[in-house]
Amino acid sequence: MSDLKIAAARALACLDLTNLNDDCTSEDVKSLCQKANTRHGPTAAVCIWPQFVEEAKGHLLGTGIRIATVVNFPGGDEPAEQVLDMTEKAIADGADEIDMVIPYKALMEGSPELTSALVSRVTNAAGNARVKTILETGILGDAELIQEACKEALEGGADFLKTSTGKVAVNATPVAARLLLEAIRDSGKPVGFKPAGGVKNTADAAAYLELCDEIMGREWASPSTFRIGASGVLTALLATLDGVDTPVETAGY
């Protein structure tokens, strides 16, 4: 098997197949769940709006595919009690994972402690569900701010550090990915990493896997420690595994 096919297989197993479009419908969610159970094996999860979690649970019974949903999304500035209520409802509806946006605007304005406080409260509300903290690295921009966001999220008990919402101009980048992975490595904590937004083809996915291999070790990246947040990349991964020409890049997350 070629290196690119190996990367495609690894990436597929670690994919959070995503639809966070503003016009997403129940039919779209049903289609997403069907696509997630591919001819080359299941993706790790689907990532959808909270109102669709219960429906997705029905579509995915018996597949082993997890359900992720989002809170405090995408702006990161909803009232804490509202974020907690949404988290608890999502868990009750069947969510396995919570992708939460940190209060990154408050962090940029000099109140980083609000991040660790909110992450801690959401992880408590989520119970046994994994909490992936979205740092919105493309907005933070500055390396020191990104490192501070990592520190606060880790202190709050995050299970994953995730780059982006996919809703801003700059989403996952290799530079930001390196900062997050180095923060995870240096913390010594069993925390995962998720690049999200802008992963369009197999080569993009392979680049993030290579970064994980370099910084965390070759055996580290697995569905329990590494996810890719994307919508369009599935088509490219399947094409690579089928040995056919990769289609033109698709728009969106």
C-alpha positions as a Markdown table, in Angstrom:
| # | Residue | x | y | z |
|---|---|---|---|---|
| 1 | Met | 0.0 | 0.0 | 0.0 |
| 2 | Ser | 1.3 | 3.5 | -0.9 |
| 3 | Asp | 2.2 | 6.0 | 1.8 |
| 4 | Leu | -0.8 | 8.2 | 0.6 |
| 5 | Lys | -3.2 | 5.2 | 0.9 |
| 6 | Ile | -1.9 | 4.4 | 4.4 |
| 7 | Ala | -2.4 | 8.1 | 5.3 |
| 8 | Ala | -5.9 | 8.0 | 3.8 |
| 9 | Ala | -6.8 | 4.9 | 5.9 |
| 10 | Arg | -5.5 | 6.5 | 9.1 |
| 11 | Ala | -7.3 | 9.7 | 8.4 |
| 12 | Leu | -10.6 | 8.1 | 7.6 |
| 13 | Ala | -10.6 | 6.2 | 10.9 |
| 14 | Cys | -9.9 | 9.6 | 12.7 |
| 15 | Leu | -12.4 | 11.7 | 10.8 |
| 16 | Asp | -15.2 | 13.7 | 12.5 |
| 17 | Leu | -17.5 | 14.0 | 9.4 |
| 18 | Thr | -19.1 | 17.4 | 9.9 |
| 19 | Asn | -22.2 | 19.3 | 8.9 |
| 20 | Leu | -22.4 | 22.6 | 10.8 |
| 21 | Asn | -24.0 | 24.5 | 7.9 |
| 22 | Asp | -26.6 | 27.0 | 8.9 |
| 23 | Asp | -29.1 | 25.5 | 6.6 |
| 24 | Cys | -28.5 | 21.9 | 7.7 |
| 25 | Thr | -31.7 | 19.7 | 7.8 |
| 26 | Ser | -32.8 | 16.4 | 9.2 |
| 27 | Glu | -32.3 | 14.9 | 5.7 |
| 28 | Asp | -28.8 | 16.2 | 5.6 |
| 29 | Val | -28.0 | 14.6 | 8.9 |
| 30 | Lys | -29.4 | 11.3 | 7.8 |
| 31 | Ser | -27.2 | 11.5 | 4.7 |
| 32 | Leu | -24.2 | 12.4 | 6.7 |
| 33 | Cys | -24.7 | 9.4 | 9.0 |
| 34 | Gln | -25.0 | 7.1 | 6.0 |
| 35 | Lys | -21.8 | 8.5 | 4.5 |
| 36 | Ala | -19.9 | 8.1 | 7.7 |
| 37 | Asn | -20.3 | 4.3 | 7.5 |
| 38 | Thr | -18.1 | 3.9 | 4.4 |
| 39 | Arg | -17.0 | 1.0 | 2.2 |
| 40 | His | -13.6 | 1.4 | 3.7 |
| 41 | Gly | -14.8 | 1.4 | 7.3 |
| 42 | Pro | -16.5 | 3.9 | 9.6 |
| 43 | Thr | -15.4 | 7.4 | 10.4 |
| 44 | Ala | -14.7 | 8.1 | 14.1 |
| 45 | Ala | -17.7 | 10.4 | 14.5 |
| 46 | Val | -20.2 | 12.8 | 13.0 |
| 47 | Cys | -20.2 | 16.4 | 14.2 |
| 48 | Ile | -23.6 | 18.1 | 14.0 |
| 49 | Trp | -25.7 | 20.8 | 15.5 |
| 50 | Pro | -27.2 | 20.0 | 19.0 |
| 51 | Gln | -30.8 | 19.8 | 17.7 |
| 52 | Phe | -29.9 | 16.8 | 15.5 |
| 53 | Val | -28.2 | 14.7 | 18.1 |
| 54 | Glu | -31.2 | 12.5 | 19.0 |
| 55 | Glu | -32.0 | 11.9 | 15.3 |
| 56 | Ala | -28.4 | 10.9 | 14.6 |
| 57 | Lys | -28.4 | 8.5 | 17.5 |
| 58 | Gly | -31.1 | 6.6 | 15.8 |
| 59 | His | -29.3 | 6.5 | 12.5 |
| 60 | Leu | -26.1 | 5.3 | 13.9 |
| 61 | Leu | -27.2 | 2.6 | 16.3 |
| 62 | Gly | -24.9 | -0.4 | 16.1 |
| 63 | Thr | -22.3 | 1.3 | 13.9 |
| 64 | Gly | -19.8 | 2.4 | 16.6 |
| 65 | Ile | -19.7 | 5.8 | 15.1 |
| 66 | Arg | -19.7 | 8.5 | 17.8 |
| 67 | Ile | -21.8 | 11.7 | 17.9 |
| 68 | Ala | -20.1 | 15.0 | 18.5 |
| 69 | Thr | -22.0 | 18.3 | 18.8 |
| 70 | Val | -21.1 | 21.9 | 19.5 |
| 71 | Val | -21.7 | 24.3 | 22.3 |
| 72 | Asn | -20.8 | 28.0 | 22.7 |
| 73 | Phe | -20.5 | 27.9 | 18.9 |
| 74 | Pro | -19.3 | 29.6 | 16.9 |
| 75 | Gly | -18.7 | 32.9 | 18.8 |
| 76 | Gly | -17.5 | 31.6 | 22.1 |
| 77 | Asp | -19.4 | 34.3 | 24.1 |
| 78 | Glu | -22.7 | 32.7 | 25.1 |
| 79 | Pro | -23.7 | 32.9 | 28.9 |
| 80 | Ala | -22.1 | 30.1 | 30.8 |
| 81 | Glu | -25.4 | 28.8 | 32.2 |
| 82 | Gln | -26.7 | 28.6 | 28.6 |
| 83 | Val | -23.6 | 26.6 | 27.6 |
| 84 | Leu | -24.0 | 24.2 | 30.5 |
| 85 | Asp | -27.7 | 23.7 | 29.8 |
| 86 | Met | -27.0 | 22.9 | 26.2 |
| 87 | Thr | -24.2 | 20.5 | 27.2 |
| 88 | Glu | -26.4 | 18.6 | 29.6 |
| 89 | Lys | -29.2 | 18.4 | 27.0 |
| 90 | Ala | -26.9 | 17.2 | 24.3 |
| 91 | Ile | -25.6 | 14.4 | 26.6 |
| 92 | Ala | -29.1 | 13.5 | 27.5 |
| 93 | Asp | -30.0 | 13.3 | 23.8 |
| 94 | Gly | -27.1 | 10.9 | 23.2 |
| 95 | Ala | -24.0 | 13.0 | 22.4 |
| 96 | Asp | -20.7 | 11.2 | 23.0 |
| 97 | Glu | -18.5 | 14.2 | 22.5 |
| 98 | Ile | -18.8 | 18.0 | 23.1 |
| 99 | Asp | -16.9 | 20.4 | 20.9 |
| 100 | Met | -16.9 | 23.7 | 22.8 |
| 101 | Val | -15.6 | 27.1 | 21.8 |
| 102 | Ile | -13.6 | 28.7 | 24.5 |
| 103 | Pro | -14.3 | 32.3 | 25.4 |
| 104 | Tyr | -11.4 | 33.4 | 23.2 |
| 105 | Lys | -12.5 | 37.0 | 22.9 |
| 106 | Ala | -12.2 | 37.3 | 26.7 |
| 107 | Leu | -8.8 | 35.7 | 26.6 |
| 108 | Met | -7.7 | 38.3 | 24.0 |
| 109 | Glu | -9.0 | 41.1 | 26.2 |
| 110 | Gly | -6.9 | 39.9 | 29.2 |
| 111 | Ser | -9.2 | 37.4 | 31.0 |
| 112 | Pro | -7.6 | 34.0 | 30.2 |
| 113 | Glu | -8.9 | 32.5 | 33.5 |
| 114 | Leu | -12.5 | 32.5 | 32.0 |
| 115 | Thr | -11.3 | 29.8 | 29.6 |
| 116 | Ser | -10.2 | 27.3 | 32.3 |
| 117 | Ala | -13.2 | 28.1 | 34.4 |
| 118 | Leu | -15.7 | 27.4 | 31.6 |
| 119 | Val | -13.8 | 24.3 | 30.3 |
| 120 | Ser | -13.9 | 22.9 | 33.8 |
| 121 | Arg | -17.7 | 23.5 | 34.2 |
| 122 | Val | -18.4 | 22.0 | 30.7 |
| 123 | Thr | -16.3 | 18.9 | 31.4 |
| 124 | Asn | -18.2 | 18.4 | 34.7 |
| 125 | Ala | -21.5 | 18.8 | 32.9 |
| 126 | Ala | -20.4 | 16.4 | 30.1 |
| 127 | Gly | -19.7 | 13.6 | 32.5 |
| 128 | Asn | -18.0 | 10.7 | 30.6 |
| 129 | Ala | -18.3 | 12.4 | 27.3 |
| 130 | Arg | -15.1 | 13.8 | 25.7 |
| 131 | Val | -14.8 | 17.6 | 25.6 |
| 132 | Lys | -12.9 | 19.1 | 22.6 |
| 133 | Thr | -12.0 | 22.7 | 23.2 |
| 134 | Ile | -12.0 | 24.9 | 20.1 |
| 135 | Leu | -9.4 | 27.6 | 20.5 |
| 136 | Glu | -10.1 | 29.5 | 17.2 |
| 137 | Thr | -6.4 | 29.8 | 16.5 |
| 138 | Gly | -7.0 | 31.8 | 13.3 |
| 139 | Ile | -8.4 | 34.6 | 15.3 |
| 140 | Leu | -5.9 | 34.4 | 18.2 |
| 141 | Gly | -3.2 | 34.6 | 15.6 |
| 142 | Asp | -0.3 | 35.3 | 17.9 |
| 143 | Ala | 1.7 | 32.3 | 19.1 |
| 144 | Glu | 1.8 | 33.5 | 22.7 |
| 145 | Leu | -2.0 | 33.9 | 22.7 |
| 146 | Ile | -2.5 | 30.4 | 21.2 |
| 147 | Gln | -0.1 | 28.9 | 23.8 |
| 148 | Glu | -2.0 | 30.7 | 26.6 |
| 149 | Ala | -5.3 | 29.3 | 25.3 |
| 150 | Cys | -3.8 | 25.8 | 25.3 |
| 151 | Lys | -2.6 | 26.3 | 28.9 |
| 152 | Glu | -6.0 | 27.4 | 30.1 |
| 153 | Ala | -7.9 | 24.7 | 28.2 |
| 154 | Leu | -5.6 | 22.0 | 29.6 |
| 155 | Glu | -5.9 | 23.4 | 33.1 |
| 156 | Gly | -9.7 | 23.2 | 32.8 |
| 157 | Gly | -9.5 | 19.5 | 32.0 |
| 158 | Ala | -9.9 | 19.5 | 28.2 |
| 159 | Asp | -9.8 | 16.1 | 26.5 |
| 160 | Phe | -8.8 | 17.6 | 23.1 |
| 161 | Leu | -7.3 | 20.8 | 21.8 |
| 162 | Lys | -9.0 | 21.7 | 18.5 |
| 163 | Thr | -7.9 | 24.5 | 16.3 |
| 164 | Ser | -11.0 | 26.1 | 14.8 |
| 165 | Thr | -14.7 | 26.4 | 14.3 |
| 166 | Gly | -14.4 | 26.4 | 10.5 |
| 167 | Lys | -16.5 | 29.6 | 10.5 |
| 168 | Val | -13.7 | 32.1 | 10.2 |
| 169 | Ala | -11.3 | 33.2 | 7.5 |
| 170 | Val | -8.3 | 31.2 | 8.8 |
| 171 | Asn | -8.9 | 27.8 | 10.3 |
| 172 | Ala | -6.5 | 24.9 | 10.8 |
| 173 | Thr | -2.9 | 25.6 | 9.8 |
| 174 | Pro | 0.3 | 23.5 | 10.3 |
| 175 | Val | 1.8 | 26.4 | 12.3 |
| 176 | Ala | -1.1 | 26.4 | 14.8 |
| 177 | Ala | -1.2 | 22.6 | 14.8 |
| 178 | Arg | 2.4 | 22.5 | 15.9 |
| 179 | Leu | 1.7 | 24.8 | 18.8 |
| 180 | Leu | -1.2 | 22.7 | 20.0 |
| 181 | Leu | 0.7 | 19.4 | 19.7 |
| 182 | Glu | 3.7 | 20.8 | 21.5 |
| 183 | Ala | 1.4 | 22.1 | 24.3 |
| 184 | Ile | -0.1 | 18.6 | 24.6 |
| 185 | Arg | 3.3 | 16.9 | 24.6 |
| 186 | Asp | 4.8 | 19.3 | 27.2 |
| 187 | Ser | 1.7 | 18.9 | 29.5 |
| 188 | Gly | 2.2 | 15.2 | 29.8 |
| 189 | Lys | -1.5 | 14.8 | 29.9 |
| 190 | Pro | -3.5 | 12.3 | 27.8 |
| 191 | Val | -5.1 | 14.9 | 25.6 |
| 192 | Gly | -6.0 | 14.6 | 21.9 |
| 193 | Phe | -5.6 | 17.0 | 19.0 |
| 194 | Lys | -8.1 | 18.0 | 16.3 |
| 195 | Pro | -7.4 | 20.2 | 13.3 |
| 196 | Ala | -10.6 | 21.5 | 11.8 |
| 197 | Gly | -11.5 | 23.6 | 8.8 |
| 198 | Gly | -9.4 | 23.7 | 5.7 |
| 199 | Val | -8.6 | 20.0 | 5.4 |
| 200 | Lys | -9.6 | 19.5 | 1.8 |
| 201 | Asn | -7.7 | 16.5 | 0.4 |
| 202 | Thr | -5.6 | 13.5 | 1.4 |
| 203 | Ala | -2.4 | 15.4 | 1.3 |
| 204 | Asp | -3.7 | 17.9 | 3.8 |
| 205 | Ala | -4.8 | 15.1 | 6.1 |
| 206 | Ala | -1.4 | 13.3 | 5.7 |
| 207 | Ala | 0.4 | 16.5 | 6.6 |
| 208 | Tyr | -1.3 | 16.6 | 10.0 |
| 209 | Leu | -0.7 | 13.0 | 10.6 |
| 210 | Glu | 3.0 | 13.5 | 9.9 |
| 211 | Leu | 3.1 | 16.4 | 12.4 |
| 212 | Cys | 1.5 | 14.1 | 15.0 |
| 213 | Asp | 4.1 | 11.4 | 14.2 |
| 214 | Glu | 6.9 | 13.9 | 14.5 |
| 215 | Ile | 5.9 | 15.5 | 17.8 |
| 216 | Met | 4.0 | 12.8 | 19.6 |
| 217 | Gly | 5.5 | 9.6 | 18.1 |
| 218 | Arg | 4.4 | 7.3 | 15.4 |
| 219 | Glu | 2.0 | 5.2 | 17.5 |
| 220 | Trp | 0.2 | 8.2 | 19.0 |
| 221 | Ala | -2.4 | 9.2 | 16.4 |
| 222 | Ser | -5.5 | 7.1 | 16.7 |
| 223 | Pro | -9.2 | 7.9 | 17.0 |
| 224 | Ser | -8.9 | 8.3 | 20.8 |
| 225 | Thr | -6.2 | 11.0 | 20.4 |
| 226 | Phe | -6.5 | 12.5 | 16.9 |
| 227 | Arg | -9.4 | 13.7 | 14.9 |
| 228 | Ile | -9.8 | 15.7 | 11.7 |
| 229 | Gly | -12.8 | 18.0 | 11.5 |
| 230 | Ala | -14.0 | 18.2 | 7.9 |
| 231 | Ser | -16.9 | 17.8 | 5.6 |
| 232 | Gly | -15.5 | 17.6 | 2.0 |
| 233 | Val | -12.4 | 15.6 | 2.6 |
| 234 | Leu | -14.2 | 12.2 | 2.9 |
| 235 | Thr | -14.6 | 12.1 | -0.9 |
| 236 | Ala | -10.9 | 12.6 | -1.4 |
| 237 | Leu | -9.9 | 10.0 | 1.2 |
| 238 | Leu | -12.2 | 7.4 | -0.4 |
| 239 | Ala | -10.8 | 8.2 | -3.9 |
| 240 | Thr | -7.3 | 7.7 | -2.6 |
| 241 | Leu | -8.3 | 4.3 | -1.1 |
| 242 | Asp | -10.0 | 3.3 | -4.3 |
| 243 | Gly | -6.9 | 4.2 | -6.3 |
| 244 | Val | -8.7 | 6.7 | -8.5 |
| 245 | Asp | -8.0 | 10.3 | -9.3 |
| 246 | Thr | -8.8 | 12.6 | -6.4 |
| 247 | Pro | -11.7 | 14.9 | -7.2 |
| 248 | Val | -11.5 | 18.6 | -7.3 |
| 249 | Glu | -11.4 | 20.2 | -3.8 |
| 250 | Thr | -14.8 | 20.9 | -2.4 |
| 251 | Ala | -15.9 | 24.1 | -0.6 |
| 252 | Gly | -16.9 | 24.4 | 3.0 |
| 253 | Tyr | -15.7 | 23.0 | 6.3 |
